[in-house]
Amino acid sequence: MRALCGIVLTLTSRPVLAGEARCWVDHGALVVAASFGDIAGDFILDASTPKSALHLTRAQGDGIDAPSATRRLVVAGERLPGFSMDVVDLDARTAMFDTVINGVIGVDMLRRFVVDIDFAPCRVRLSRVAPPRPRGVERLSIRELEGVPTIRASVSDGVAARFDDFAIDTGRAASVITGATLSRAPKPGADPPIRIRALALAGQVFEQTPAQVGEANSVGMSVWTKTRLRLDLRDGWIEVAPAQ
């Protein structure tokens, strides 16, 4: 059995509907089954990666030697003929995953649909037209910075708070905070969990969420798995609801 976002799939789980795909979380990344031409298997679905990419090793195994490839992409029942992917070495990103990762599906595919992501159980649904907006669901505007969709969120260390732009990162667990420092030095050889006191967005507060210091702010999957998401990159909004 494969753990689907913390829930084990059994024979009593809800069936996958048309336009849906089962998903799961592997090493913090949202993963779905898809096919790119004759290459079928697992792909990371990342709303913070501007351009979709095919893993170099997998491409070479399929006889692709060019820096990019164009094939029919099939995901969640949707077929996209003539879809192009860059060919990139993804070993540094995917070597520790439990399954073989064939590539990353990014913003260039996601902006063609309204994308619903539910984590209980994990499902991704693609729609050509946005379904009706549920009552009480917070909608945030999206602004693209260098091709990366971002939203406004605030972070606090318990003393000071900051409101800033954050990428919608579904490709890793930890959120990334720029301009931060560790409250104490880690012990030699230790790998302690790093957490931010609070992260707030869409009227929800996420406390003691895993974080790391980096060059670009992002909200990671440790936050998103506590929510239900509806993402429309074409019209520039995201709806965030508490997880059921």
Helices and strands as residue ranges (DSSP letters): E 3-4, E 7-8, E 20-26, E 29-36, E 39-45, E 53-55, H 56-61, E 68-75, E 78-88, H 91-94, E 101-105, H 107-110, E 114-119, E 122-127, E 138-141, E 143-145, E 148-156, E 161-168, E 175-177, E 195-201, E 204-213, E 218-219, H 221-224, E 227-232, E 237-242
